[in-house]
């Protein structure tokens, strides 16, 4: 299954969980999450420069990673009231380091072989 399916399932669970939590708690948790994400993005390599390694960049996510990661991303994002891109974009840029949209085929390294 696609990770998007698990993100959607997690989003439902996170939204239901957030109903009983006081607004001030959600606001504080959201602010803390954003501060940690911004600090992590700025201080740890990979977000701006791409990954430090070349191994397994094209390898698809495994079943466990798609399931648990998707459920976690959806649950945290909807619980805190942010979109899942707040979590997925930093992770994907750190893992793949690719600009979007991808370059045309004639500009990729494999085209020159």
C-alpha positions in Angstrom: 0.0 0.0 0.0 1.0 3.5 -0.5 2.3 5.6 2.4 -0.5 8.1 1.6 -3.1 5.5 2.7 -1.5 5.1 6.1 -1.0 8.9 6.5 -4.8 9.2 5.9 -5.6 6.6 8.5 -3.2 8.2 11.0 -4.8 11.6 10.3 -8.2 10.3 11.3 -6.8 8.8 14.5 -4.9 12.0 15.3 -7.9 14.3 14.7 -10.1 12.1 16.9 -7.5 12.2 19.6 -7.2 15.9 19.5 -10.8 16.6 20.2 -10.5 16.1 24.0 -7.2 18.0 24.4 -7.4 21.6 25.5 -6.6 24.2 22.8 -3.8 25.7 24.8 -2.0 22.3 25.0 -2.3 21.8 21.3 -1.0 25.4 20.6 2.0 24.8 22.9 2.8 21.3 21.4 2.5 22.8 17.9 4.9 25.6 18.7 7.4 23.2 20.3 7.1 20.8 17.3 7.8 23.7 14.9 10.8 24.9 16.9 12.3 21.5 17.0 11.7 21.0 13.3 13.2 24.3 12.4 16.3 23.7 14.6 16.7 20.2 13.3 16.5 21.4 9.7 19.0 24.2 10.2 21.5 22.3 12.3 21.6 18.8 10.8 23.0 18.1 7.4 20.9 16.8 4.6 18.0 19.3 4.3 19.8 22.0 2.3 22.6 20.0 0.9 21.0 16.6 0.2 22.0 13.3 1.7 25.6 12.5 2.7 25.4 9.1 1.1 24.4 7.7 -2.3 23.3 4.2 -1.1 19.7 3.2 -1.4 18.4 6.5 -2.6 16.2 4.9 -5.2 15.1 2.1 -2.9 11.3 2.3 -2.1 10.2 2.4 1.4 9.6 -1.0 3.1 6.2 -2.2 4.3 7.0 -1.5 7.9 8.3 2.0 7.2 5.3 2.9 5.1 2.9 1.5 7.6 4.4 2.8 10.9 5.8 6.0 9.3 2.6 6.8 7.5 0.4 6.3 10.6 2.8 8.3 12.7 3.0 11.2 10.2 -0.8 11.3 9.8 -1.5 11.1 13.5 1.1 13.7 14.6 0.2 16.1 11.8 -3.5 16.1 12.4 -3.2 16.0 16.2 -1.1 19.2 16.1 -3.2 20.8 13.4 -0.5 21.0 10.8 -0.4 19.4 7.3 1.6 16.2 6.9 4.0 18.1 4.7 5.4 19.7 7.9 6.8 16.3 8.6 7.3 14.7 5.2 9.0 17.5 3.3 12.0 17.7 5.7 12.3 13.9 5.8 12.1 13.5 2.0 14.6 16.3 1.3 17.0 14.9 3.8 16.7 11.4 2.3 16.6 12.3 -1.3 17.8 15.8 -1.6 16.0 16.3 -4.8 14.5 19.5 -6.2 11.0 19.5 -7.3 10.1 19.2 -10.1 12.8 16.7 -11.0 15.1 17.6 -13.8 14.3 16.5 -17.3 15.8 13.1 -18.3 18.5 14.7 -20.5 19.9 16.5 -17.4 20.2 13.4 -15.2 23.6 11.6 -14.7 22.2 8.4 -16.2 21.5 10.2 -19.5 25.2 10.7 -20.2 26.0 7.0 -20.0 
